[in-house]
Amino acid sequence: MKILVIEDEPQLLSNVKESLEKEKFLVETASDYHEAIDKLFIYEYDCILLDIMLPNGNGLQILSQLKAEEKSENVIIISAKDSLDDKLKGLELGADDYLTKPFHLAELNARVKAVLRRQKLNGKNTLQIANTTLNLRERTFIVNNQKISLNRKEFDILNYFSLNLNRLITKSALAEHVWGDHSDNADNFDFVYYQIKNLRKKLQSANADIEIESVYGIGYKLIKK
């Protein structure tokens, strides 16, 4: 997945880029209006993070041009301007979401993933793998038509794995996705291990045709049996 971050504050731009790259996204940047326009109309992006206030122009002008070219999908506005008019204007021009500065990087990551998830699922709210169904709106998990109780973290972990079926997920990436930037302060990833252990037991007890496979010293991957 390729993301373009359009932001003129150097430190924020660097922080956002680094955070998204930890999630294995390919991240490109633009720090002013003209650079952003050049990249947007030459390359394709899966998600665009767009600041409103930019040198030589503003983000709403960019959004208007994207809408005219039917390319305004998967845009998240990030701006210090928090007036209702700005938010409504951005959404009317096709933005998917609006995040007001200052924001937590974990929240930004969650918003990006939500936008990409909607794109990946073509608007659907369920993930079906083998004999399991994960309902993202109702936050329920079904195996063989039976509802399986998951706590909040177990659901978030399974959701992340399901969206990355057969892909290796490192412990650090999983921790940051589910626990946010607070995971950086942890001495180890025991908290990840315990949640995975409990989730495995529930999958096995429910006779789910999926399982979480350990990749020694690195992380995990969700596979079909």
Phi, psi and omega in degrees: 000132183249131183239139173250123177256118180252105188203135184261354176274111188305315183292318178295318178301315180296317181295317180295315180301313181297317181296317180290326179292331175297333179272008177073023173277151171270118188243127172244158185228158173213137185248000173211173186302310185294319178297320179297314180298317179303314183287320184296328184258009172248320185247164177254141180230147178279334179207144180235126173259120194234117173279145180282313183272112182227152172298138176072008180167194176217164185295329180293328174296318178298316181297322178298318179292322177296319180296319179298328179266008181057043180235022187272003180288154176062042176250130174244120178279131174238117186205151176283344180281117186245018180289151180299322181299318180296316180297312182296320179298316179297317180292323178296329180277002173111359178297146180273333185204167182216122182239125183268134175286148353282150180227161178275137182300326178297323179292318177300315178301318180296319179295318179299313181296325178295317178297315180292326178296316179298322178294314183294325183268003181053041177086354181285156181248012180231149174241120181247121177226122181053234182263024182240151176223127178250118179265111187285331180283314182272352180055051177239156180231124184241133174233122182050046178066013178248132180284129180250128182285124176235141173282175186302314183291320178300318180296315181297321178296312181295323177299312181297316178297318184296324178287346181234042182307131179069007178258141178290128177246119180288157179300320182292320179294319178296316181297315181292323180294316187272322184256353178079192184296343178298339181294340180295337182272357183282142178285331179207183182251033178300325181296329175290315182302315183294322177292319178297317180301313180293321180294321177300317180299319181291321177296318181292315181297329182273000182060040177289142180270030173227155178210156179263116182263135178274139172247104193310125175077357184239303184174223187215165169213146176268128181228159171277146178288000000 
